[in-house]
């Protein structure tokens, strides 16, 4: 009888072991992020990319479409240009300071960014934040799973020293990044911004999203990428605001903090016939 009991117990234990080994094991936040980086092409390939030049079109929720260019250089330099119906709007960040520059006909306006807007631009300028967070040892935690447009996604919370926690949603099958959710500082306080990524394609040795949609409390904007250029030589001086061209007027103010208010932005760039609408968003990207 004892022998039979021992045999039955052994069989039960073996069955339990087989069941546990066959059951999918829960992934840690670090494992999810490692898989996400592998899905993008791997850490080694990503680390080789030091600059990006992005060309595309930005569309706001009213349907206005404008040409869009973005230059990025590791670790945290950016320059963005958008043609808004004859107005050239540029945002520049050199790693420490940021400026808005607007050009219309013979008038150039340059505004230095400060306050919450500067903090927002600094975060937006981080080159490959996922890789940066992993290498910097930013605390991360798995927060379960969620559904993003029908796709199951792992949710990972990052808690950087500065700013609020950020939530990254990774497809549970491909491990490509589907969504970011974070609180963005403005002069009116923090607001929730959701950024969705889709239409991933291979560029060189890495995968990149060709569609990015940002959802703000009162606005939605989508960037459709036409072309990525990688490791294009970009001098650091390119990420500074040059003085006004001789013969042109220039006005400089200490800070353009009103740029946090989309209504004021639209008023600033509205044409006399109301045909020019500023795409004021796409700031975190």
Secondary structure, 3 states (H helix, E strand, C coil): CHHHHHHHHHHHHHHHHHHHHHCCCCCCHHHHHHHHHHHHCCHHHHHCCCEEEEEEEEEECCCCEEEEEEEEECCCEEEEEEEECCEEEEEEECCCCEEEEEEECCEEEEEECCHHHHHHHHHHCCCCHHHHHHHHCCEEEEEEEEEECCEEEEEEEEECCCCCCEEEEEECCCCCEEEEEEEEEECCEEEEEEEEEEEEEEECCEEEEEEEEEEECCEEEEEEEEEEEECCCCCHHHHCCCCCCCCCEEEEECCCHHHHCHHHHHHHHCCCCCCCCCCCCCCCC
